[in-house]
Amino acid sequence: MSIDKVRVYFKQFGMENRILEPVLSSATVELAAKALQCEPERIAKSLAFKGEEQPFLVITAGTKRVDNKKFKEQFKIKAKMLSPEETKELIGHEVGGVCPFAVNPGVRVYLDISLQPFATVFPACGSSNSAIELTVPELEKYAKFTAWVDVCKPD
């Protein structure tokens, strides 16, 4: 199970006990916000895209939507999300628990600037009822991100 991979990943940093496993599902932004009792925009949503060579993740604030024009300017390709089957195979996590931790080798992680205003955010941890509260600098560190990007629509 993906949450087990993520738990092992965080254990090397002594952080496995920070993983939250609410009883309620956190498979969508709305469900996660309710389960974690936080604002939906603080859910760090992981979006899986097809790359020219390798798939990649873009982590955005929960209420944001990708702007196709900005995405194409940033990545030089059309935004095409992976199917649920492709996501599990290529990223290493199932839809509903996709996160930037313990991903398959070669998967790049980009953080969208929509996350920057928040003191802490809640990315998933590999299952449909898991998350971890991280500061943005912690997210940068543990997601092993490639770069900050600006690919979301303005409010």
Backbone as JSON Lines, residues from 0, in Angstrom:
{"i":0,"aa":"M","n":[0.83,-1.18,0.0],"ca":[0.0,0.0,0.0],"c":[0.87,1.24,0.0]}
{"i":1,"aa":"S","n":[0.45,2.27,-0.7],"ca":[1.23,3.49,-0.82],"c":[1.49,4.19,0.51]}
{"i":2,"aa":"I","n":[0.51,4.16,1.41],"ca":[0.74,4.83,2.7],"c":[1.89,4.18,3.45]}
{"i":3,"aa":"D","n":[2.08,2.89,3.27],"ca":[3.21,2.21,3.91],"c":[4.53,2.71,3.35]}
{"i":4,"aa":"K","n":[4.59,2.94,2.03],"ca":[5.8,3.5,1.41],"c":[6.08,4.89,1.96]}
{"i":5,"aa":"V","n":[5.02,5.68,2.11],"ca":[5.18,7.04,2.61],"c":[5.61,7.02,4.08]}
{"i":6,"aa":"R","n":[5.04,6.11,4.85],"ca":[5.41,5.99,6.27],"c":[6.9,5.64,6.39]}
{"i":7,"aa":"V","n":[7.37,4.7,5.57],"ca":[8.79,4.34,5.58],"c":[9.63,5.55,5.15]}
{"i":8,"aa":"Y","n":[9.17,6.27,4.14],"ca":[9.89,7.46,3.67],"c":[10.05,8.47,4.81]}
{"i":9,"aa":"F","n":[8.96,8.78,5.53],"ca":[9.04,9.76,6.61],"c":[9.77,9.23,7.84]}
{"i":10,"aa":"K","n":[9.84,7.92,8.0],"ca":[10.54,7.34,9.16],"c":[12.01,7.73,9.16]}
{"i":11,"aa":"Q","n":[12.62,7.84,7.99],"ca":[14.04,8.22,7.92],"c":[14.28,9.61,8.48]}
{"i":12,"aa":"F","n":[13.23,10.42,8.57],"ca":[13.34,11.77,9.12],"c":[12.73,11.85,10.53]}
{"i":13,"aa":"G","n":[12.27,10.71,11.05],"ca":[11.64,10.69,12.36],"c":[10.28,11.38,12.36]}
{"i":14,"aa":"M","n":[9.6,11.37,11.21],"ca":[8.34,12.1,11.06],"c":[7.14,11.21,10.78]}
{"i":15,"aa":"E","n":[7.3,9.91,10.83],"ca":[6.21,9.02,10.48],"c":[5.0,9.2,11.4]}
{"i":16,"aa":"N","n":[5.23,9.65,12.63],"ca":[4.12,9.86,13.57],"c":[3.33,11.14,13.3]}
{"i":17,"aa":"R","n":[3.81,11.96,12.38],"ca":[3.07,13.18,12.0],"c":[2.0,12.9,10.94]}
{"i":18,"aa":"I","n":[2.02,11.71,10.37],"ca":[1.0,11.36,9.37],"c":[-0.35,11.25,10.07]}
{"i":19,"aa":"L","n":[-1.32,11.95,9.5],"ca":[-2.68,11.95,10.04],"c":[-3.52,10.95,9.25]}
{"i":20,"aa":"E","n":[-4.32,10.18,9.94],"ca":[-5.22,9.23,9.29],"c":[-6.63,9.42,9.82]}
{"i":21,"aa":"P","n":[-7.32,10.45,9.32],"ca":[-8.69,10.69,9.8],"c":[-9.62,9.54,9.43]}
{"i":22,"aa":"V","n":[-10.65,9.39,10.22],"ca":[-11.64,8.34,9.96],"c":[-12.36,8.63,8.64]}
{"i":23,"aa":"L","n":[-12.65,9.91,8.41],"ca":[-13.33,10.31,7.18],"c":[-12.37,10.27,6.0]}
{"i":24,"aa":"S","n":[-12.89,10.05,4.82],"ca":[-12.09,10.06,3.61],"c":[-11.51,11.44,3.36]}
{"i":25,"aa":"S","n":[-10.31,11.47,2.81],"ca":[-9.68,12.73,2.39],"c":[-9.31,12.64,0.91]}
{"i":26,"aa":"A","n":[-10.08,11.86,0.15],"ca":[-9.77,11.57,-1.25],"c":[-9.97,12.76,-2.18]}
{"i":27,"aa":"T","n":[-10.78,13.75,-1.78],"ca":[-10.96,14.96,-2.58],"c":[-10.63,16.15,-1.7]}
{"i":28,"aa":"V","n":[-10.45,17.3,-2.31],"ca":[-10.15,18.51,-1.55],"c":[-11.25,18.79,-0.53]}
{"i":29,"aa":"E","n":[-12.5,18.71,-0.96],"ca":[-13.61,19.01,-0.07],"c":[-13.66,18.03,1.11]}
{"i":30,"aa":"L","n":[-13.5,16.74,0.82],"ca":[-13.51,15.74,1.89],"c":[-12.31,15.91,2.82]}
{"i":31,"aa":"A","n":[-11.16,16.19,2.25],"ca":[-9.95,16.38,3.06],"c":[-10.1,17.57,3.99]}
{"i":32,"aa":"A","n":[-10.62,18.68,3.49],"ca":[-10.79,19.87,4.31],"c":[-11.74,19.58,5.48]}
{"i":33,"aa":"K","n":[-12.79,18.85,5.2],"ca":[-13.75,18.48,6.25],"c":[-13.08,17.54,7.26]}
{"i":34,"aa":"A","n":[-12.4,16.51,6.77],"ca":[-11.77,15.52,7.65],"c":[-10.67,16.15,8.51]}
{"i":35,"aa":"L","n":[-9.93,17.1,7.95],"ca":[-8.8,17.72,8.64],"c":[-9.18,19.02,9.34]}
{"i":36,"aa":"Q","n":[-10.43,19.44,9.16],"ca":[-10.94,20.68,9.76],"c":[-10.06,21.88,9.43]}
{"i":37,"aa":"C","n":[-9.84,22.06,8.12],"ca":[-9.06,23.2,7.65],"c":[-9.72,23.78,6.42]}
{"i":38,"aa":"E","n":[-9.22,24.91,5.97],"ca":[-9.74,25.54,4.77],"c":[-9.34,24.71,3.55]}
{"i":39,"aa":"P","n":[-10.24,24.59,2.55],"ca":[-9.93,23.79,1.36],"c":[-8.67,24.25,0.62]}
{"i":40,"aa":"E","n":[-8.4,25.54,0.63],"ca":[-7.21,26.02,-0.09],"c":[-5.92,25.53,0.54]}
{"i":41,"aa":"R","n":[-5.93,25.1,1.8],"ca":[-4.73,24.59,2.46],"c":[-4.46,23.12,2.17]}
{"i":42,"aa":"I","n":[-5.35,22.47,1.45],"ca":[-5.09,21.1,1.0],"c":[-4.12,21.2,-0.17]}
{"i":43,"aa":"A","n":[-2.99,20.53,-0.07],"ca":[-1.99,20.55,-1.15],"c":[-2.36,19.45,-2.14]}
{"i":44,"aa":"K","n":[-3.02,19.87,-3.2],"ca":[-3.56,18.95,-4.21],"c":[-2.44,18.51,-5.16]}
{"i":45,"aa":"S","n":[-2.31,17.2,-5.35],"ca":[-1.28,16.63,-6.24],"c":[-1.91,16.23,-7.56]}
{"i":46,"aa":"L","n":[-1.48,16.88,-8.63],"ca":[-2.0,16.62,-9.97],"c":[-0.92,15.91,-10.79]}
{"i":47,"aa":"A","n":[-1.28,14.78,-11.4],"ca":[-0.32,13.97,-12.16],"c":[-0.49,14.21,-13.66]}
{"i":48,"aa":"F","n":[0.59,14.6,-14.32],"ca":[0.56,14.93,-15.74],"c":[1.52,14.06,-16.55]}
{"i":49,"aa":"K","n":[1.17,13.9,-17.83],"ca":[2.06,13.24,-18.77],"c":[3.13,14.23,-19.18]}
{"i":50,"aa":"G","n":[4.37,13.8,-19.11],"ca":[5.46,14.62,-19.6],"c":[5.93,14.06,-20.93]}
{"i":51,"aa":"E","n":[6.84,14.77,-21.58],"ca":[7.36,14.26,-22.86],"c":[8.09,12.95,-22.67]}
{"i":52,"aa":"E","n":[8.84,12.85,-21.55],"ca":[9.59,11.62,-21.28],"c":[9.12,10.93,-20.02]}
{"i":53,"aa":"Q","n":[8.9,11.69,-18.97],"ca":[8.5,11.14,-17.68],"c":[7.25,11.87,-17.19]}
{"i":54,"aa":"P","n":[6.42,11.2,-16.4],"ca":[5.29,11.89,-15.79],"c":[5.8,12.82,-14.7]}
{"i":55,"aa":"F","n":[4.99,13.77,-14.3],"ca":[5.39,14.68,-13.23],"c":[4.17,15.12,-12.44]}
{"i":56,"aa":"L","n":[4.44,15.63,-11.25],"ca":[3.39,16.13,-10.37],"c":[3.48,17.64,-10.26]}
{"i":57,"aa":"V","n":[2.32,18.28,-10.18],"ca":[2.24,19.69,-9.83],"c":[1.37,19.75,-8.58]}
{"i":58,"aa":"I","n":[1.92,20.33,-7.53],"ca":[1.22,20.43,-6.26],"c":[0.67,21.86,-6.17]}
{"i":59,"aa":"T","n":[-0.65,21.98,-6.0],"ca":[-1.3,23.29,-5.98],"c":[-2.14,23.44,-4.72]}
{"i":60,"aa":"A","n":[-2.53,24.68,-4.43],"ca":[-3.5,24.92,-3.37],"c":[-4.81,24.25,-3.77]}
{"i":61,"aa":"G","n":[-5.52,23.71,-2.82],"ca":[-6.68,22.88,-3.08],"c":[-7.78,23.48,-3.93]}
{"i":62,"aa":"T","n":[-7.98,24.78,-3.85],"ca":[-9.09,25.39,-4.59],"c":[-8.67,25.94,-5.95]}
{"i":63,"aa":"K","n":[-7.42,25.79,-6.3],"ca":[-6.93,26.34,-7.57],"c":[-7.15,25.38,-8.72]}
{"i":64,"aa":"R","n":[-7.25,25.96,-9.91],"ca":[-7.4,25.18,-11.15],"c":[-6.26,25.55,-12.08]}
{"i":65,"aa":"V","n":[-5.8,24.58,-12.84],"ca":[-4.69,24.81,-13.77],"c":[-5.16,25.68,-14.93]}
{"i":66,"aa":"D","n":[-4.34,26.65,-15.27],"ca":[-4.56,27.52,-16.43],"c":[-3.78,26.9,-17.59]}
{"i":67,"aa":"N","n":[-4.5,26.41,-18.6],"ca":[-3.84,25.69,-19.69],"c":[-2.79,26.51,-20.41]}
{"i":68,"aa":"K","n":[-3.04,27.8,-20.59],"ca":[-2.07,28.65,-21.27],"c":[-0.78,28.79,-20.45]}
{"i":69,"aa":"K","n":[-0.92,29.05,-19.16],"ca":[0.25,29.16,-18.29],"c":[1.01,27.83,-18.23]}
{"i":70,"aa":"F","n":[0.27,26.72,-18.18],"ca":[0.88,25.4,-18.12],"c":[1.73,25.18,-19.37]}
{"i":71,"aa":"K","n":[1.16,25.48,-20.54],"ca":[1.89,25.26,-21.79],"c":[3.12,26.17,-21.87]}
{"i":72,"aa":"E","n":[3.0,27.41,-21.39],"ca":[4.16,28.31,-21.38],"c":[5.26,27.77,-20.46]}
{"i":73,"aa":"Q","n":[4.87,27.2,-19.34],"ca":[5.84,26.7,-18.36],"c":[6.51,25.41,-18.83]}
{"i":74,"aa":"F","n":[5.7,24.45,-19.28],"ca":[6.23,23.12,-19.57],"c":[6.42,22.81,-21.05]}
{"i":75,"aa":"K","n":[5.96,23.71,-21.93],"ca":[6.11,23.55,-23.38],"c":[5.34,22.35,-23.93]}
{"i":76,"aa":"I","n":[4.34,21.89,-23.19],"ca":[3.45,20.82,-23.63],"c":[2.03,21.15,-23.17]}
{"i":77,"aa":"K","n":[1.07,20.52,-23.81],"ca":[-0.33,20.68,-23.42],"c":[-0.57,19.91,-22.11]}
{"i":78,"aa":"A","n":[-1.37,20.49,-21.23],"ca":[-1.69,19.83,-19.96],"c":[-2.55,18.61,-20.21]}
{"i":79,"aa":"K","n":[-2.02,17.43,-19.94],"ca":[-2.76,16.19,-20.11],"c":[-2.53,15.35,-18.86]}
{"i":80,"aa":"M","n":[-3.59,15.2,-18.09],"ca":[-3.48,14.45,-16.84],"c":[-3.43,12.95,-17.12]}
{"i":81,"aa":"L","n":[-2.77,12.24,-16.22],"ca":[-2.71,10.78,-16.3],"c":[-4.06,10.2,-15.91]}
{"i":82,"aa":"S","n":[-4.39,9.06,-16.48],"ca":[-5.59,8.33,-16.07],"c":[-5.32,7.73,-14.68]}
{"i":83,"aa":"P","n":[-6.36,7.3,-13.97],"ca":[-6.12,6.65,-12.67],"c":[-5.17,5.45,-12.77]}
{"i":84,"aa":"E","n":[-5.3,4.66,-13.81],"ca":[-4.42,3.5,-13.98],"c":[-2.98,3.95,-14.21]}
{"i":85,"aa":"E","n":[-2.79,4.94,-15.09],"ca":[-1.45,5.46,-15.36],"c":[-0.84,6.09,-14.12]}
{"i":86,"aa":"T","n":[-1.67,6.78,-13.34],"ca":[-1.18,7.43,-12.13],"c":[-0.61,6.39,-11.16]}
{"i":87,"aa":"K","n":[-1.35,5.33,-10.94],"ca":[-0.87,4.29,-10.01],"c":[0.42,3.67,-10.53]}
{"i":88,"aa":"E","n":[0.46,3.34,-11.81],"ca":[1.63,2.68,-12.39],"c":[2.85,3.61,-12.48]}
{"i":89,"aa":"L","n":[2.65,4.83,-12.97],"ca":[3.77,5.73,-13.27],"c":[4.22,6.6,-12.09]}
{"i":90,"aa":"I","n":[3.27,6.99,-11.24],"ca":[3.61,7.85,-10.1],"c":[3.9,6.99,-8.87]}
{"i":91,"aa":"G","n":[3.1,5.93,-8.69],"ca":[3.31,5.04,-7.55],"c":[2.26,5.18,-6.47]}
{"i":92,"aa":"H","n":[1.27,6.03,-6.69],"ca":[0.17,6.22,-5.74],"c":[-1.14,6.2,-6.51]}
{"i":93,"aa":"E","n":[-2.21,5.75,-5.82],"ca":[-3.53,5.74,-6.44],"c":[-4.21,7.1,-6.3]}
{"i":94,"aa":"V","n":[-5.08,7.42,-7.27],"ca":[-5.86,8.63,-7.21],"c":[-6.62,8.64,-5.89]}
{"i":95,"aa":"G","n":[-6.63,9.78,-5.23],"ca":[-7.23,9.91,-3.91],"c":[-6.17,9.93,-2.82]}
{"i":96,"aa":"G","n":[-4.98,9.43,-3.14],"ca":[-3.87,9.43,-2.18],"c":[-2.57,9.89,-2.81]}
{"i":97,"aa":"V","n":[-2.66,10.45,-4.02],"ca":[-1.44,10.89,-4.72],"c":[-0.77,11.98,-3.89]}
{"i":98,"aa":"C","n":[0.53,11.85,-3.74],"ca":[1.29,12.81,-2.95],"c":[2.71,12.9,-3.53]}
{"i":99,"aa":"P","n":[3.46,13.91,-3.1],"ca":[4.82,14.08,-3.64],"c":[5.9,13.3,-2.91]}
{"i":100,"aa":"F","n":[5.51,12.37,-2.05],"ca":[6.48,11.62,-1.25],"c":[6.52,10.16,-1.7]}
{"i":101,"aa":"A","n":[7.72,9.6,-1.71],"ca":[7.9,8.19,-2.07],"c":[7.3,7.87,-3.44]}
{"i":102,"aa":"V","n":[7.54,8.77,-4.39],"ca":[7.06,8.55,-5.75],"c":[8.07,7.67,-6.5]}
{"i":103,"aa":"N","n":[7.64,7.15,-7.64],"ca":[8.52,6.31,-8.44],"c":[9.74,7.1,-8.92]}
{"i":104,"aa":"P","n":[10.85,6.42,-9.14],"ca":[12.06,7.09,-9.64],"c":[11.78,7.85,-10.94]}
{"i":105,"aa":"G","n":[12.34,9.04,-11.06],"ca":[12.21,9.84,-12.26],"c":[11.02,10.78,-12.28]}
{"i":106,"aa":"V","n":[10.11,10.66,-11.3],"ca":[8.95,11.55,-11.24],"c":[9.39,12.89,-10.64]}
{"i":107,"aa":"R","n":[9.24,13.95,-11.43],"ca":[9.58,15.29,-10.95],"c":[8.38,15.89,-10.22]}
{"i":108,"aa":"V","n":[8.67,16.72,-9.23],"ca":[7.63,17.38,-8.44],"c":[7.82,18.89,-8.57]}
{"i":109,"aa":"Y","n":[6.75,19.56,-8.97],"ca":[6.74,21.02,-9.05],"c":[5.74,21.55,-8.05]}
{"i":110,"aa":"L","n":[6.08,22.65,-7.4],"ca":[5.18,23.29,-6.45],"c":[4.66,24.58,-7.08]}
{"i":111,"aa":"D","n":[3.34,24.74,-7.08],"ca":[2.75,25.95,-7.62],"c":[2.78,27.05,-6.57]}
{"i":112,"aa":"I","n":[2.98,28.28,-7.03],"ca":[3.08,29.42,-6.11],"c":[1.8,29.66,-5.32]}
{"i":113,"aa":"S","n":[0.71,29.03,-5.7],"ca":[-0.54,29.17,-4.95],"c":[-0.42,28.64,-3.52]}
{"i":114,"aa":"L","n":[0.62,27.85,-3.23],"ca":[0.84,27.31,-1.89],"c":[1.59,28.29,-0.98]}
{"i":115,"aa":"Q","n":[2.28,29.25,-1.56],"ca":[3.19,30.1,-0.8],"c":[2.55,30.95,0.29]}
{"i":116,"aa":"P","n":[1.3,31.38,0.16],"ca":[0.73,32.23,1.22],"c":[0.45,31.53,2.55]}
{"i":117,"aa":"F","n":[0.49,30.22,2.59],"ca":[0.04,29.5,3.77],"c":[1.18,29.12,4.71]}
{"i":118,"aa":"A","n":[0.92,29.24,6.01],"ca":[1.91,28.83,7.01],"c":[2.12,27.33,6.96]}
{"i":119,"aa":"T","n":[1.0,26.58,6.82],"ca":[1.09,25.13,6.69],"c":[0.07,24.66,5.64]}
{"i":120,"aa":"V","n":[0.38,23.52,5.04],"ca":[-0.5,22.89,4.06],"c":[-0.6,21.4,4.38]}
{"i":121,"aa":"F","n":[-1.59,20.74,3.75],"ca":[-1.86,19.33,4.02],"c":[-1.81,18.49,2.75]}
{"i":122,"aa":"P","n":[-0.65,17.97,2.36],"ca":[-0.63,17.01,1.26],"c":[-1.06,15.63,1.75]}
{"i":123,"aa":"A","n":[-1.56,14.82,0.82],"ca":[-1.92,13.43,1.14],"c":[-0.65,12.64,1.45]}
{"i":124,"aa":"C","n":[-0.85,11.42,1.92],"ca":[0.27,10.55,2.25],"c":[0.1,9.14,1.69]}
{"i":125,"aa":"G","n":[-0.5,9.03,0.51],"ca":[-0.53,7.74,-0.16],"c":[-1.81,6.93,-0.03]}
{"i":126,"aa":"S","n":[-2.8,7.44,0.71],"ca":[-4.07,6.74,0.8],"c":[-5.21,7.75,0.79]}
{"i":127,"aa":"S","n":[-6.42,7.26,0.66],"ca":[-7.58,8.15,0.57],"c":[-8.05,8.66,1.92]}
{"i":128,"aa":"N","n":[-7.32,8.35,2.98],"ca":[-7.61,8.94,4.28],"c":[-6.31,9.2,5.04]}
{"i":129,"aa":"S","n":[-5.42,9.95,4.4],"ca":[-4.17,10.3,5.06],"c":[-3.71,11.68,4.6]}
{"i":130,"aa":"A","n":[-2.94,12.32,5.47],"ca":[-2.36,13.63,5.16],"c":[-1.26,13.9,6.18]}
{"i":131,"aa":"I","n":[-0.5,14.94,5.91],"ca":[0.5,15.4,6.87],"c":[0.5,16.92,6.81]}
{"i":132,"aa":"E","n":[0.55,17.56,7.96],"ca":[0.62,19.02,7.99],"c":[2.08,19.43,7.95]}
{"i":133,"aa":"L","n":[2.43,20.21,6.93],"ca":[3.81,20.66,6.73],"c":[3.85,22.16,6.51]}
{"i":134,"aa":"T","n":[4.93,22.79,6.95],"ca":[5.18,24.17,6.55],"c":[5.59,24.13,5.08]}
{"i":135,"aa":"V","n":[5.53,25.25,4.42],"ca":[5.94,25.27,3.01],"c":[7.43,24.9,2.87]}
{"i":136,"aa":"P","n":[8.33,25.4,3.74],"ca":[9.73,24.93,3.64],"c":[9.86,23.41,3.85]}
{"i":137,"aa":"E","n":[9.06,22.84,4.74],"ca":[9.1,21.38,4.92],"c":[8.6,20.68,3.65]}
{"i":138,"aa":"L","n":[7.55,21.21,3.05],"ca":[7.05,20.63,1.8],"c":[8.15,20.66,0.74]}
{"i":139,"aa":"E","n":[8.84,21.78,0.62],"ca":[9.95,21.88,-0.34],"c":[10.97,20.77,-0.09]}
{"i":140,"aa":"K","n":[11.34,20.61,1.17],"ca":[12.38,19.64,1.54],"c":[11.93,18.2,1.28]}
{"i":141,"aa":"Y","n":[10.78,17.82,1.8],"ca":[10.37,16.43,1.75],"c":[9.78,16.01,0.41]}
{"i":142,"aa":"A","n":[9.29,16.96,-0.37],"ca":[8.79,16.63,-1.7],"c":[9.95,16.54,-2.7]}
{"i":143,"aa":"K","n":[11.13,16.98,-2.28],"ca":[12.3,16.99,-3.18],"c":[11.92,17.64,-4.51]}
{"i":144,"aa":"F","n":[11.34,18.84,-4.4],"ca":[10.77,19.5,-5.57],"c":[11.83,19.97,-6.56]}
{"i":145,"aa":"T","n":[11.41,20.06,-7.81],"ca":[12.29,20.5,-8.89],"c":[12.31,22.03,-8.99]}
{"i":146,"aa":"A","n":[11.12,22.65,-8.91],"ca":[11.04,24.1,-9.05],"c":[9.66,24.6,-8.63]}
{"i":147,"aa":"W","n":[9.61,25.89,-8.32],"ca":[8.34,26.58,-8.15],"c":[7.83,26.97,-9.53]}
{"i":148,"aa":"V","n":[6.53,26.84,-9.74],"ca":[5.91,27.21,-11.01],"c":[4.66,28.06,-10.74]}
{"i":149,"aa":"D","n":[4.19,28.73,-11.78],"ca":[2.95,29.51,-11.7],"c":[2.05,29.04,-12.83]}
{"i":150,"aa":"V","n":[1.23,28.02,-12.55],"ca":[0.4,27.43,-13.59],"c":[-1.09,27.42,-13.27]}
{"i":151,"aa":"C","n":[-1.49,28.13,-12.24],"ca":[-2.9,28.15,-11.84],"c":[-3.6,29.43,-12.27]}
{"i":152,"aa":"K","n":[-4.91,29.32,-12.44],"ca":[-5.73,30.48,-12.76],"c":[-5.78,31.41,-11.56]}
{"i":153,"aa":"P","n":[-5.81,32.72,-11.83],"ca":[-5.96,33.64,-10.69],"c":[-7.38,33.52,-10.1]}
{"i":154,"aa":"D","n":[-7.54,34.0,-8.9],"ca":[-8.86,33.94,-8.25],"c":[-9.87,34.79,-8.98]}
